[in-house]
Amino acid sequence: MNILFTSVGRRCELLKDFRQALGDKVRMVVTDNSPFAPAPAFADAVYGVPLINHEDYIPKILEICKKEKIDAITTLIDPEISILADNRDKFEELGVTVLAPYKETADLCFDKYEMFKYLSKNGIPTVLTFGSFADFKESFDKGEISFPVFVKPRTGSGSVGARKVENIELLEELTARDSSLIIQEFMDGKDMDADIYVDTITHEPVAIFSKKKISTTIGGANKTISFKDDALFEFVKNAMKVFKFNGPLDMDLFYKDGQYYLSEINPRFGGAYLHAFGAGVDFPSLIYKNVIEKKANDEIIGQYDEDVCMLMYDSVVIEKLANLKNRMQEV
């Protein structure tokens, strides 16, 4: 399988997992804007490309797909998900499976306030969210929400700009300074997430791996512990019915007073998918069966051990500057 990872950045361990799972059955082609990205050290071919908002970006990615006979493509950053979804037809004309959601779903996942409205409309429990200070103030005055609250950018990723706010004076100041902020109910329940694989043939979730967050940094959880709950699995499967996903995704959840709440969905390999793979939930092999064997996967939901811990740590790539520059091909 020839798979293209775009905007590969620091995702070294993910590439290692693909190699471990598929061995010589996979050829990993990657792109990045910078020659100093570490993950290309673990790829079979590396291409330098423009920024994702450049007019030449998609034409160059399509050229790479032709040259490398790519079977599947996925991105590892949130802002590019909608770009792949928008251009799905162009990739499929080349026989490339796009491991990203369909357009409407991709757009919802990138806009947290639209996601809130969509989930509420479809009866899926979610975190109470306000698109403006004025809307929040109206509910606050009615006693429908209280402090503390949580603010974050309406779009974006990596928890950038997210913070807890304790009083209305600071909230008004922050939202006046940055109109992109949304205001959310502060969830003091259990913080957890799930790695999910939606089969590209049946479009049903066939793998769900759930984990409790023990520690988080900007960008996501760095210490987690696996658990199982049939209620969570049913919650996820029910939520998936109102979306059109295709491949891997990461779902952020809260558990409070006996109820799960869907917070966000990142429709790509989550940074902590490494935990799922380490516990035996093998997304690379699921992709291979869909893309190369053209077969639907059997359901493996909950087929892993509980109380398996993931503890992230830093590592490095050491390389000469000339080698970094020379390995990055131009299209």
C-alpha positions, -999 to 999 in steps of 0.1 A, spaced: 0 0 0 13 34 -10 0 59 16 5 96 16 7 115 50 5 152 44 17 178 69 35 150 87 54 173 112 64 155 144 43 123 140 73 100 141 58 73 162 27 70 140 49 62 110 68 36 132 34 20 140 25 17 104 59 1 97 55 -23 126 19 -33 115 25 -36 78 63 -41 73 72 -41 36 35 -41 26 35 -3 31 54 25 13 50 57 33 52 90 14 51 122 34 49 159 28 59 189 49 66 226 44 98 225 64 129 204 59 133 205 97 102 183 104 114 151 122 89 126 110 102 124 74 132 105 89 109 75 91 93 77 57 102 61 23 98 93 3 96 130 13 83 160 -6 85 197 1 53 215 -6 38 250 -2 16 260 27 -18 244 26 -35 277 17 -13 283 -14 -30 280 -48 -4 254 -59 -9 232 -29 -36 207 -41 -21 205 -77 13 195 -62 -3 169 -39 -22 155 -69 11 153 -88 27 134 -59 -2 110 -59 3 103 -96 41 100 -93 40 77 -63 9 57 -73 -7 66 -40 -35 43 -28 -47 64 3 -41 99 16 -46 114 51 -36 146 68 -22 150 103 -34 186 109 -69 199 114 -69 228 90 -62 205 61 -91 181 67 -116 203 49 -92 208 20 -90 171 14 -127 168 17 -133 196 -8 -111 179 -33 -122 143 -27 -134 139 -63 -100 148 -77 -83 122 -56 -108 95 -63 -104 101 -100 -68 89 -94 -79 59 -74 -69 75 -41 -89 67 -10 -93 99 11 -91 90 48 -110 121 58 -147 129 64 -170 141 37 -174 179 33 -203 187 55 -189 166 84 -154 180 79 -167 216 81 -187 208 113 -157 193 130 -136 224 123 -163 249 136 -169 241 173 -200 263 176 -217 248 145 -208 214 159 -226 223 191 -257 234 173 -257 203 151 -253 179 180 -280 196 199 -304 195 169 -297 157 166 -303 150 203 -267 140 211 -256 152 245 -228 178 242 -212 207 262 -234 238 264 -218 264 242 -224 301 234 -212 318 202 -211 353 218 -208 371 251 -243 385 246 -258 351 242 -240 339 273 -250 369 294 -287 363 286 -285 327 299 -263 338 328 -289 364 339 -316 337 338 -295 314 360 -291 288 332 -252 288 335 -227 298 362 -190 303 366 -164 290 360 -167 287 322 -143 277 295 -133 297 264 -116 285 233 -114 297 196 -143 287 175 -119 272 150 -84 259 154 -67 230 171 -41 219 197 -60 236 226 -44 270 216 -62 299 233 -83 276 255 -86 286 292 -108 285 323 -125 318 332 -137 325 368 -157 357 365 -179 378 341 -155 408 340 -126 388 326 -149 369 303 -163 402 288 -127 415 284 -115 383 267 -144 381 242 -142 418 234 -105 414 226 -111 382 205 -144 377 188 -135 342 177 -138 328 212 -167 306 221 -179 301 257 -186 267 271 -200 252 303 -171 241 325 -172 203 326 -159 191 359 -166 154 351 -142 128 339 -121 138 308 -116 110 283 -115 103 246 -119 75 221 -100 65 190 -124 53 163 -121 37 129 -149 42 105 -148 15 78 -144 31 43 -166 5 27 -195 1 52 -190 36 68 -198 21 101 -175 23 132 -156 -10 135 -131 -1 162 -134 20 193 -106 24 219 -115 44 249 -91 60 274 -92 82 305 -69 113 304 -44 114 333 -24 143 320 -26 167 291 -5 193 274 -11 217 245 -22 194 216 -38 167 237 -33 139 263 1 126 271 -8 101 298 -38 79 295 -53 47 308 -75 23 288 -110 13 299 -141 -3 285 -178 7 289 -206 -6 268 -225 26 274 -196 46 258 -195 22 228 -232 27 222 -229 64 227 -202 66 200 -221 44 176 -252 65 180 -233 97 174 -216 83 143 -251 79 127 -254 116 120 -220 121 104 -201 109 73 -167 99 84 -141 79 65 -112 63 83 -96 73 116 -109 99 141 -105 110 177 -135 119 198 -132 140 230 -157 131 257 -168 140 292 -186 118 317 -207 135 343 -236 123 365 -239 90 346 -240 106 311 -214 109 283 -211 142 265 -194 147 232 -171 177 232 -151 176 200 -142 154 171 -108 155 153 -113 135 121 -77 123 117 -52 102 136 -53 116 171 -20 124 188 -27 97 214 -37 70 189 -3 55 198 -20 42 229 -46 23 209 -20 8 187 1 -2 216 -29 -19 232 -34 -39 200 -60 -18 181 -44 -19 147 -58 9 124 -31 5 98 -42 -31 91 -79 -19 90 -69 7 63 -49 -20 44 -79 -43 42 -102 -15 31 -78 1 6 -59 -28 -9 -80 -59 -3 -112 -39 -10 -129 -57 19 -150 -45 48 -135 -50 83 -151 -71 110 -161 -52 141 -134 -52 168 -150 -27 192 -137 -32 227 -112 -59 218 -83 -47 240 -73 -49 276 -83 -24 303 -58 -6 325 -31 -4 298 -13 29 303 4 52 278 31 75 290 45 98 264 81 111 264 103 131 241 128 117 216 149 132 188 162 128 153 199 136 148 208 144 112 232 165 91 217 197 76 226 186 41 208 153 45 177 170 58 176 192 27 186 165 2 159 140 12 131 165 5 121 162 -31 103 189 -51 73 181 -72 
